[in-house]
Amino acid sequence: MHYLTALSQMPREVWIAAGVGAAVAFFVAFLLMVGGRRRYVVVRSSPATELFAYQMGRVADALERVAFERTAPAREARAPEPQPEPEPPGRAMRASEVRPVHRVSMSMFGR
């Protein structure tokens, strides 16, 4: 424990500098603790927040539906789709009979 004797033989100026340094460190730590407190924002009910909550609920419901649709085949077996009847030979489909499918997947607004 020879370091204790070495500490006691240090000059007085070193002890003063260490004390001032410790006081400054404690003051900075105090300022950081006071300034770093969490601040809570209270959002009161208004038409804008109600609309926001409604739209976020719709988004969450849509995401849950999409997640369930992707996991549904693994949970339960689907019935086989019926096979379309073959076209009689010589009859071609007209352009008016072909209907394009307009489905927007994962639409937020359900269109």
N, C-alpha and C positions, 0 to 999 in steps of 0.2 A: 504494500500500500504506500509505496513511495510517491505516487502521484498526488496524494493528499497533502504531503509536505510541500510538493512543488507548487500546488495551487495556493497554499497559504503564503508562499514567498513571492507571489506575483505583485507587481506594483499596484498602487492604489488606482491609477488611471485605467488600468485594464479592468478592474472591478467596476469602476464607474461606467465605462463604455459597455460592459456586459449588461449592467443594470438598465442603462438607457436603451439598449437594443431589445432587451426583453420587454420593457414598457412599450416601446413602439410596436413590437410584434403583437402584444396583447391588445393594444388599441386598434390595430389593423384587423385582427381577428374579430374584435367586437363590432367594428363597422361592417365587416362582411356578414356577420350573423344577423345584425339588425337589418341591413339592406337586402339580404338574401331570403327574407321570409316569404312564404308563398302568399300570393294575393289571389283571392277568389272573386270571380266576376259573377254577379247574379243577373240572370237574364229573366226579365219579367215576361209574362204572357202578352203577346201582341199578335196581330194578324200575320206578320212576317214570320215570327217564330213558329206559329201554328202551321203555316204553309210549309215551312222548312221541315218540321217534324213529320208532317203528312207525306211529303215527297221522300224523305229518308226511309219512312216505313214502307213505301211502295218499292223503293230500291232494294231494301232488305228482303221483302217478300219475293221479288223477282229473282234475286240471287239464291234464295232458298229453293225456289222452284227449279232453277237451272241445275243446282247442285243435286237435287233429288232426281231429276230426269237423267242425269249422267250416271247415278248410282243405281237407278231402278233395275236395269237388266241384270245386275249382279244379285239383286235381292229376290227377284221373282221372275219366273220364265214367262215370256210373252207368247201369246197364241200365234201360230204361223199365219202369215197373211195369205188370203186366197189368191190363187194364181189367175191372172187375167185370161179370158178365153182367147184362143188364137183367132186372128182375123181370117175371114174366108179368103181363099186365093182370088186375086184379081181386084180386090177392093183396097184402095189406098186411102189413107187418112187425108182429109182435106185440111187446109191451113186453118179454117175456122173451127175445126174440132180440137185442135191442139191448144190447150190453155196453159199459159205460163203460170208458174207458181210464184206468187208475190208474198213471201213470208219473211219478215224481218226478225231474225233471231236475236234474243237478248235485248230487245228494245225497252228503253226505260219508260216510254209512254204507252206501251201496249198497242202499238199500231201494227 
